[in-house]
Amino acid sequence: MLDVKKIAFNTAIMYVCLIAQTLVTLYMSRVILQALGVIDFGIFNVVSGVVLLMQFLNNTMSGSVQRYLSFELGKGRPDNVTRFFNVAIAVHLGIALLAFILGESAGFWFLRTYLNIPPDRLAAAESVLHCVIAIFMCTVMTVPCTGLLNAKENMVAVSLLTLAGAVAKLAAAFALVAFEGDRLELYGVYLLLIAAATLITNYIICWSLYPEARLRLVREKRIYRELTGFAGWGLVGDLASIAKNQGTTILFNIFWGPAVNAANGIAAQISGQVQTFSTMLIGPTDPQIVKSYARGDKESMFKLVFQTTKICFFVMYTVCLPLAFEMEWVLRLWLAQVPEYTPIFARLVLADGLVLMLSSLLPTVARATGKIAAFQLIVGLIIFINLPSAYLLLASGFPPYTVFLVSIAVSCMALFARLLLLRPMVGLSLGAFVRQVLIRLAFLVMVTAVPMIALDQYIPDGLAHTAAIIFSAPALSVLAMWLFVLTATERRYVIAGLGKLIARRRGDPARATS
């Protein structure tokens, strides 16, 4: 049985923290852009992109660690949780050392040879690269703790740690404004201190709360092979995703320079918030999916995937819809200076994020089986289409936003590939997903988009236009969700839940617990 109350509680906690984190992060971007300027902001993003090319190593192991920890908890084997946790620490220490060697050698060679950086900012860029490599190492070593906290469904700790990191970065941004020296170099140092503090705090929390986190030397080679072997097949998919994101950043720098990197950096901030939004919304359900599969309860697993996908898409779409129509106004309000191409980049990033949300839980279903070789290889090769396509478009003189159009098309291809591959793996029906999720959400988009386009066209620009868009979008989304997306059973469940909530507020314990 699914622990519905725990999922609801964790989702509510993460949603509240997500709103606070989003507001902090967006305001932080404004302060940093003002403090660094367009060129230095673009340099920081492209230098970070060089190191984040190695992020595929971290992403691959992260999914593997959380899968095994959740699976062993679902099976009720705490000793195995301890073994996998300690093996994860050892493996991630190896990844961190490898990242250091590659970053300090190949990273500097690539920076000096290929990146388009003004000569007078090269020394600062090299200093930032040192810091970003160390930040990446801290992030890698945090993965075992994050995996354990997620497997234990301690979303309060996960959310508060994420929020604390965002607040610390905002404080660093304000300190940056008051500094008179080289702000780009100082920004790298501040972020390194925050990453180190986050690493230490994660381990203190895990050691304090969970006996499974106690340190011990694990000599069983089987566990090392199992954990890394599972992750190895995920390497293709994660490498393709990193090539798509960071590879595009580097291509923008080569063909268009730091100014377009600045616009892409703003779009990346928005994309990062979209991904964080997605992760936090689906985070409480990930462990439940793996545990349901471990118990052999596929029916509950499919039900959870379908319902969570619909709800998460609705929530994200409700936020993205008014943003898409009022992007220029939002950017002017958010940023003191808006780099060229930022509005169209931002709109296309939101669209891509919505497509990705539709398939966000499908990799978790595949990982739950432990047999992900074909799944990761095929989907990874599809996602990898992004990088050569981006190179051909930019080299042929197409405008930079066409890269994001290709990304949306590839995300759609990857969605259907995942659905087709999961049918023989776990019995997930493509037809059922299309009928119960995609068609219903298509009605949501059509029913809301048409009147919003009409409002945008017929109401003159100004305060009335902005107010109409901001207030109409959520109202239309809620109405369309109720009429076209929710099933009759789901509507009854919502009504019953609201009835219990009202009863609690009125002090009627009999109805509140019924």
C-alpha positions as CSV (number, residue, x, y, z in Angstrom):
1,M,0.0,0.0,0.0
2,L,1.1,3.5,-0.8
3,D,1.6,5.9,2.1
4,V,-0.6,8.6,0.7
5,K,-0.4,10.8,3.8
6,K,3.4,10.7,3.8
7,I,3.4,11.6,0.1
8,A,1.0,14.5,0.6
9,F,2.9,15.8,3.6
10,N,6.3,15.6,1.8
11,T,4.9,17.2,-1.3
12,A,3.4,20.1,0.8
13,I,6.7,20.7,2.6
14,M,8.7,20.6,-0.6
15,Y,6.2,22.9,-2.4
16,V,6.4,25.6,0.3
17,C,10.2,25.4,0.3
18,L,10.2,25.4,-3.5
19,I,8.3,28.7,-3.7
20,A,10.7,30.3,-1.2
21,Q,13.7,29.0,-3.0
22,T,12.5,30.1,-6.4
23,L,11.9,33.7,-5.2
24,V,15.4,33.8,-3.5
25,T,17.1,32.3,-6.6
26,L,15.4,34.6,-9.1
27,Y,16.3,37.7,-7.0
28,M,19.8,36.4,-6.6
29,S,20.2,36.2,-10.4
30,R,19.3,39.9,-10.6
31,V,21.8,40.9,-8.0
32,I,24.6,38.8,-9.5
33,L,24.0,40.1,-13.0
34,Q,24.2,43.6,-11.7
35,A,27.4,42.9,-9.8
36,L,29.2,41.0,-12.5
37,G,27.9,42.6,-15.6
38,V,26.9,40.8,-18.8
39,I,30.4,39.7,-19.9
40,D,31.6,38.4,-16.6
41,F,28.2,36.7,-16.0
42,G,28.5,35.0,-19.4
43,I,32.1,34.0,-18.6
44,F,31.1,32.4,-15.3
45,N,28.4,30.4,-17.0
46,V,30.6,29.0,-19.8
47,V,33.5,28.2,-17.4
48,S,31.0,26.4,-15.1
49,G,29.8,24.5,-18.2
50,V,33.3,23.1,-18.9
51,V,33.4,21.5,-15.5
52,L,29.8,20.4,-15.6
53,L,30.5,18.4,-18.6
54,M,31.7,15.8,-16.0
55,Q,28.3,16.0,-14.3
56,F,27.2,12.9,-16.1
57,L,29.4,10.9,-13.7
58,N,27.6,12.4,-10.7
59,N,24.1,12.1,-12.2
60,T,24.7,8.5,-13.1
61,M,25.7,7.4,-9.6
62,S,23.1,9.6,-8.0
63,G,20.2,7.6,-9.6
64,S,21.9,4.3,-8.8
65,V,22.5,5.2,-5.2
66,Q,18.9,6.3,-4.5
67,R,17.5,3.3,-6.3
68,Y,19.4,0.7,-4.2
69,L,18.9,2.5,-0.9
70,S,15.1,2.8,-1.6
71,F,15.0,-0.8,-2.8
72,E,16.7,-2.2,0.2
73,L,14.5,-0.1,2.6
74,G,11.5,-1.5,0.7
75,K,12.7,-5.0,1.3
76,G,13.4,-4.2,5.0
77,R,17.1,-4.9,4.9
78,P,18.9,-2.1,7.0
79,D,22.3,-3.9,6.9
80,N,22.3,-3.8,3.1
81,V,21.4,-0.1,3.3
82,T,24.5,0.5,5.4
83,R,26.6,-1.5,2.9
84,F,25.4,0.4,-0.1
85,F,25.7,3.8,1.7
86,N,29.4,3.2,2.5
87,V,30.1,1.8,-1.0
88,A,28.5,4.9,-2.4
89,I,30.9,7.1,-0.4
90,A,33.9,5.2,-1.6
91,V,32.8,5.3,-5.3
92,H,32.0,9.0,-5.1
93,L,35.4,9.7,-3.6
94,G,36.9,8.1,-6.7
95,I,34.6,10.2,-8.9
96,A,35.7,13.4,-7.1
97,L,39.4,12.6,-7.5
98,L,38.9,11.8,-11.2
99,A,37.0,15.1,-11.6
100,F,39.9,17.0,-10.0
101,I,42.5,15.4,-12.3
102,L,40.4,16.0,-15.5
103,G,39.4,19.5,-14.5
104,E,42.9,20.7,-13.7
105,S,44.3,19.2,-16.9
106,A,41.8,18.9,-19.7
107,G,39.6,21.7,-18.3
108,F,42.4,24.3,-18.4
109,W,43.5,23.2,-21.8
110,F,40.0,23.5,-23.2
111,L,39.5,27.0,-21.6
112,R,42.8,28.4,-23.0
113,T,42.4,26.8,-26.5
114,Y,38.7,26.9,-27.5
115,L,36.7,29.3,-25.3
116,N,36.0,32.8,-26.5
117,I,37.1,34.9,-23.4
118,P,38.4,38.5,-23.5
119,P,42.2,38.4,-22.8
120,D,42.0,40.7,-19.9
121,R,39.5,38.3,-18.1
122,L,41.4,35.1,-18.8
123,A,43.2,35.1,-15.4
124,A,39.9,35.6,-13.6
125,A,38.3,32.8,-15.6
126,E,41.1,30.5,-14.6
127,S,40.6,31.3,-11.0
128,V,36.9,30.6,-11.3
129,L,37.7,27.3,-12.9
130,H,39.7,26.2,-9.9
131,C,36.8,27.1,-7.6
132,V,34.2,25.4,-9.8
133,I,36.2,22.1,-9.8
134,A,36.3,22.1,-6.0
135,I,32.6,22.9,-5.9
136,F,31.9,20.0,-8.2
137,M,33.9,17.7,-5.9
138,C,31.9,18.8,-2.9
139,T,28.6,18.2,-4.8
140,V,29.8,14.7,-5.8
141,M,30.5,13.8,-2.2
142,T,27.1,15.0,-1.1
143,V,25.3,12.4,-3.2
144,P,25.3,9.5,-0.8
145,C,23.7,11.6,1.9
146,T,21.1,13.1,-0.5
147,G,20.3,9.6,-1.7
148,L,19.8,8.3,1.9
149,L,17.6,11.3,2.9
150,N,15.4,10.8,-0.2
151,A,15.2,7.0,0.3
152,K,14.1,7.7,3.9
153,E,11.6,10.2,2.5
154,N,13.0,13.0,4.8
155,M,11.9,15.7,2.4
156,V,11.9,18.3,5.2
157,A,15.7,18.0,5.5
158,V,16.2,17.9,1.7
159,S,14.0,21.0,1.2
160,L,15.5,23.0,4.1
161,L,19.1,22.2,3.0
162,T,18.3,23.3,-0.6
163,L,16.6,26.5,0.7
164,A,19.5,27.3,3.0
165,G,21.9,26.9,0.1
166,A,19.9,29.4,-2.0
167,V,19.7,31.9,0.9
168,A,23.5,31.6,1.4
169,K,24.1,32.3,-2.3
170,L,21.8,35.4,-2.1
171,A,23.9,36.6,0.9
172,A,27.0,36.1,-1.2
173,A,25.5,38.1,-4.0
174,F,24.9,41.0,-1.7
175,A,28.4,40.8,-0.4
176,L,29.6,40.8,-4.0
177,V,27.9,44.2,-4.7
178,A,29.8,45.8,-1.8
179,F,33.2,44.5,-3.0
180,E,35.5,46.8,-5.0
181,G,38.0,44.2,-6.4
182,D,37.5,41.4,-8.9
183,R,34.0,40.3,-8.3
184,L,34.2,37.3,-10.6
185,E,37.0,35.7,-8.7
186,L,35.4,36.4,-5.3
187,Y,32.1,34.9,-6.5
188,G,33.8,31.6,-7.2
189,V,35.3,31.6,-3.7
190,Y,31.9,32.4,-2.0
191,L,30.2,29.5,-3.9
192,L,33.0,27.1,-2.9
193,L,32.6,28.0,0.8
194,I,28.8,27.4,0.5
195,A,29.3,24.0,-1.2
196,A,31.8,22.9,1.5
197,A,29.4,23.9,4.3
198,T,26.5,22.0,2.5
199,L,28.7,18.9,2.3
200,I,29.5,19.0,6.0
201,T,25.9,19.6,7.0
202,N,24.6,16.7,5.0
203,Y,26.9,14.2,6.7
204,I,26.2,15.6,10.2
205,I,22.4,15.2,9.6
206,C,22.7,11.6,8.3
207,W,25.1,10.5,11.0
208,S,22.8,12.1,13.6
209,L,19.5,10.6,12.4
210,Y,20.2,7.2,10.8
211,P,22.1,4.2,12.2
212,E,22.4,3.0,8.5
213,A,24.8,6.0,7.9
214,R,27.5,4.7,10.2
215,L,30.9,4.4,8.5
216,R,32.3,1.0,7.9
217,L,34.7,-0.5,5.4
218,V,32.9,-2.7,2.9
219,R,35.1,-5.4,1.2
220,E,32.3,-7.1,-0.7
221,K,33.2,-6.6,-4.4
222,R,29.8,-7.8,-5.4
223,I,28.2,-4.6,-4.0
224,Y,30.7,-2.4,-5.8
225,R,30.1,-4.2,-9.1
226,E,26.3,-4.1,-8.6
227,L,26.2,-0.4,-7.8
228,T,28.6,0.7,-10.5
229,G,27.3,-1.8,-13.0
230,F,23.8,-0.4,-12.6
231,A,25.1,3.1,-12.9
232,G,27.2,2.2,-15.9
233,W,24.2,1.7,-18.1
234,G,22.9,5.1,-17.0
235,L,26.1,6.7,-18.2
236,V,24.8,7.0,-21.8
237,G,21.6,8.9,-20.9
238,D,23.3,11.2,-18.4
239,L,26.2,11.9,-20.7
240,A,23.7,12.8,-23.4
241,S,21.8,15.2,-21.1
242,I,25.0,16.9,-20.1
243,A,26.1,17.2,-23.7
244,K,22.7,18.8,-24.4
245,N,22.9,21.4,-21.6
246,Q,26.6,22.1,-21.2
247,G,27.6,21.3,-24.7
248,T,25.1,23.9,-26.0
249,T,26.6,26.5,-23.6
250,I,30.1,26.0,-25.0
251,L,28.8,26.1,-28.6
252,F,27.0,29.4,-27.9
253,N,30.3,30.8,-26.6
254,I,32.3,29.6,-29.7
255,F,29.8,30.8,-32.3
256,W,28.2,33.9,-30.5
257,G,30.4,34.9,-27.6
258,P,29.9,35.8,-24.0
259,A,26.9,38.1,-24.6
260,V,24.7,35.2,-25.8
261,N,26.2,33.1,-23.0
262,A,24.7,35.7,-20.6
263,A,21.2,35.2,-22.2
264,N,21.7,31.4,-22.0
265,G,22.8,31.8,-18.4
266,I,19.5,33.5,-17.5
267,A,17.6,30.8,-19.4
268,A,19.7,28.2,-17.5
269,Q,18.6,29.9,-14.3
270,I,15.0,29.5,-15.3
271,S,15.6,25.9,-16.6
272,G,17.3,25.1,-13.3
273,Q,14.3,26.4,-11.4
274,V,12.0,24.3,-13.7
275,Q,14.1,21.2,-13.0
276,T,14.2,21.9,-9.3
277,F,10.4,22.4,-9.4
278,S,10.1,19.1,-11.2
279,T,12.4,17.3,-8.8
280,M,10.7,18.6,-5.7
281,L,7.2,17.8,-7.0
282,I,8.1,14.2,-8.0
283,G,10.7,13.7,-5.2
284,P,8.2,12.3,-2.6
285,T,6.9,9.8,-5.1
286,D,10.3,8.4,-6.3
287,P,11.0,6.2,-3.3
288,Q,7.3,5.0,-3.2
289,I,7.6,3.9,-6.9
290,V,10.7,1.8,-6.1
291,K,9.3,0.4,-2.9
292,S,6.0,-0.5,-4.7
293,Y,8.0,-2.4,-7.3
294,A,10.1,-4.1,-4.6
295,R,6.8,-5.4,-3.0
296,G,5.5,-6.5,-6.4
297,D,2.6,-3.9,-6.4
298,K,2.7,-2.8,-10.0
299,E,-0.9,-1.6,-10.0
300,S,-0.2,1.0,-7.2
301,M,3.0,2.0,-9.0
302,F,1.2,2.7,-12.3
303,K,-1.6,4.6,-10.6
304,L,1.0,6.7,-8.7
305,V,2.9,7.5,-12.0
306,F,-0.2,8.5,-13.9
307,Q,-1.7,10.7,-11.1
308,T,1.6,12.4,-10.2
309,T,2.4,13.2,-13.8
310,K,-1.0,14.9,-14.3
311,I,-0.8,16.9,-11.1
312,C,2.8,17.9,-11.5
313,F,2.2,19.0,-15.2
314,F,-0.8,21.0,-14.1
315,V,1.1,22.8,-11.3
316,M,4.0,23.6,-13.6
317,Y,1.8,24.6,-16.5
318,T,-0.2,26.9,-14.3
319,V,3.0,28.7,-13.4
320,C,4.5,28.7,-16.9
321,L,1.4,29.9,-18.8
322,P,1.3,33.5,-17.5
323,L,5.1,33.7,-17.6
324,A,5.1,32.8,-21.3
325,F,2.7,35.7,-22.2
326,E,4.3,38.2,-19.9
327,M,8.0,37.2,-20.2
328,E,9.3,40.6,-21.3
329,W,7.6,42.3,-18.4
330,V,8.8,39.7,-15.9
331,L,12.4,40.0,-17.2
332,R,12.4,43.8,-16.9
333,L,11.0,43.5,-13.4
334,W,13.5,40.8,-12.5
335,L,16.7,42.0,-14.2
336,A,18.2,45.5,-14.3
337,Q,19.6,44.7,-17.8
338,V,18.1,42.0,-20.1
339,P,20.6,40.4,-22.5
340,E,19.5,39.9,-26.1
341,Y,17.6,36.7,-26.9
342,T,16.7,36.2,-23.2
343,P,12.9,36.3,-23.7
344,I,12.7,33.8,-26.5
345,F,15.3,31.5,-24.8
346,A,13.2,31.6,-21.6
347,R,9.9,30.8,-23.3
348,L,11.4,27.8,-25.1
349,V,13.1,26.6,-21.9
350,L,9.7,26.6,-20.2
351,A,8.1,24.6,-23.1
352,D,10.9,22.1,-23.0
353,G,10.5,21.8,-19.2
354,L,6.8,20.9,-19.6
355,V,7.6,18.2,-22.1
356,L,10.3,16.8,-19.8
357,M,7.8,16.8,-16.9
358,L,5.6,14.3,-18.8
359,S,8.4,11.7,-18.7
360,S,10.0,12.7,-15.4
361,L,8.8,9.6,-13.5
362,L,9.4,7.1,-16.3
363,P,13.2,6.7,-15.6
364,T,12.4,5.9,-12.0
365,V,10.1,3.1,-13.1
366,A,12.9,1.7,-15.3
367,R,15.5,2.0,-12.5
368,A,13.2,0.2,-10.1
369,T,13.5,-3.0,-12.2
370,G,17.3,-2.9,-12.1
371,K,17.4,-3.8,-15.8
372,I,18.1,-0.5,-17.6
373,A,20.7,-1.3,-20.2
374,A,18.5,-1.1,-23.4
375,F,16.3,1.7,-21.8
376,Q,19.3,4.0,-21.1
377,L,21.1,3.2,-24.3
378,I,18.2,4.0,-26.6
379,V,16.9,7.0,-24.8
380,G,20.5,8.3,-24.3
381,L,21.2,8.1,-28.1
382,I,18.0,10.0,-28.8
383,I,18.9,12.8,-26.4
384,F,22.4,13.0,-27.8
385,I,20.9,14.2,-31.1
386,N,20.7,17.6,-29.5
387,L,24.5,18.3,-29.6
388,P,25.3,17.6,-33.3
389,S,22.0,19.3,-34.3
390,A,23.0,22.4,-32.3
391,Y,26.4,22.4,-33.9
392,L,25.0,22.1,-37.5
393,L,22.4,24.8,-36.9
394,L,24.9,27.3,-35.4
395,A,27.6,26.6,-37.9
396,S,25.1,27.1,-40.7
397,G,24.2,30.6,-39.4
398,F,20.8,29.9,-37.9
399,P,19.8,32.1,-34.9
400,P,20.7,30.6,-31.5
401,Y,17.0,30.0,-30.4
402,T,16.7,27.3,-33.0
403,V,18.8,25.1,-30.7
404,F,15.9,25.1,-28.2
405,L,13.4,24.2,-30.8
406,V,15.4,21.1,-31.6
407,S,15.6,20.3,-27.9
408,I,11.8,20.3,-27.6
409,A,11.4,18.0,-30.6
410,V,14.0,15.6,-29.2
411,S,12.3,15.6,-25.7
412,C,9.1,14.5,-27.4
413,M,10.9,11.7,-29.2
414,A,12.5,10.6,-25.9
415,L,9.1,10.6,-24.1
416,F,7.6,8.1,-26.6
417,A,10.7,6.0,-26.6
418,R,10.6,5.6,-22.8
419,L,6.9,4.6,-23.0
420,L,7.5,2.0,-25.7
421,L,10.5,0.6,-23.8
422,L,8.7,0.3,-20.5
423,R,5.9,-1.9,-21.8
424,P,8.1,-5.1,-22.1
425,M,10.0,-4.1,-18.9
426,V,7.1,-3.6,-16.5
427,G,3.9,-3.9,-18.5
428,L,3.2,-0.2,-18.6
429,S,0.6,0.4,-21.4
430,L,1.4,3.1,-23.9
431,G,-2.3,3.3,-24.7
432,A,-3.3,3.8,-21.1
433,F,-0.7,6.5,-20.6
434,V,-1.9,8.3,-23.8
435,R,-5.6,8.1,-22.8
436,Q,-5.3,8.8,-19.0
437,V,-2.4,11.4,-19.2
438,L,-1.5,12.8,-22.5
439,I,-4.9,13.3,-24.1
440,R,-6.3,14.8,-20.8
441,L,-3.4,17.2,-20.5
442,A,-3.7,18.1,-24.2
443,F,-7.3,19.3,-23.4
444,L,-5.9,21.3,-20.5
445,V,-3.4,23.1,-22.9
446,M,-5.9,23.7,-25.6
447,V,-8.8,24.9,-23.4
448,T,-6.5,27.4,-21.6
449,A,-4.2,28.5,-24.5
450,V,-6.9,29.7,-26.9
451,P,-8.6,32.2,-24.5
452,M,-5.2,33.4,-23.3
453,I,-4.1,34.1,-26.8
454,A,-7.3,36.0,-27.3
455,L,-6.7,38.1,-24.2
456,D,-3.1,38.8,-25.3
457,Q,-4.2,40.0,-28.7
458,Y,-7.2,42.1,-27.8
459,I,-6.2,43.8,-24.5
460,P,-3.7,46.7,-25.1
461,D,-0.3,46.4,-23.4
462,G,-0.2,47.9,-20.0
463,L,-1.3,47.2,-16.5
464,A,-4.8,45.9,-17.5
465,H,-3.1,43.5,-20.0
466,T,-0.7,42.2,-17.3
467,A,-3.4,41.8,-14.7
468,A,-5.8,40.0,-17.1
469,I,-3.0,37.5,-18.0
470,I,-1.8,36.9,-14.5
471,F,-5.3,36.3,-13.0
472,S,-6.9,34.5,-15.9
473,A,-4.3,31.9,-16.4
474,P,-4.6,30.2,-13.0
475,A,-8.4,30.3,-13.1
476,L,-8.6,28.8,-16.6
477,S,-6.0,26.1,-15.6
478,V,-7.9,25.1,-12.5
479,L,-11.3,24.9,-14.4
480,A,-9.8,22.9,-17.2
481,M,-8.0,20.6,-14.8
482,W,-11.3,19.9,-13.0
483,L,-13.3,19.3,-16.1
484,F,-10.9,17.5,-18.5
485,V,-7.9,16.1,-16.6
486,L,-9.2,14.6,-13.3
487,T,-11.3,11.4,-13.5
488,A,-14.6,11.1,-11.6
489,T,-12.8,9.1,-8.9
490,E,-10.1,11.7,-8.5
491,R,-12.7,14.5,-8.3
492,R,-14.5,12.6,-5.5
493,Y,-11.2,12.2,-3.7
494,V,-10.5,16.0,-4.0
495,I,-14.0,16.8,-2.7
496,A,-13.6,14.4,0.2
497,G,-10.2,15.9,1.0
498,L,-11.5,19.4,1.0
499,G,-14.4,18.3,3.2
500,K,-12.0,17.0,5.8
501,L,-9.9,20.1,5.6
502,I,-13.0,22.3,6.2
503,A,-14.2,20.0,9.0
504,R,-10.8,20.4,10.8
505,R,-11.0,24.2,10.5
506,R,-14.6,24.1,12.0
507,G,-13.5,21.8,14.8
508,D,-15.6,18.7,13.6
509,P,-13.3,15.8,14.6
510,A,-15.9,13.1,13.5
511,R,-16.0,14.3,9.9
512,A,-12.3,15.2,9.8
513,T,-11.3,11.6,10.5
514,S,-14.0,9.9,8.5
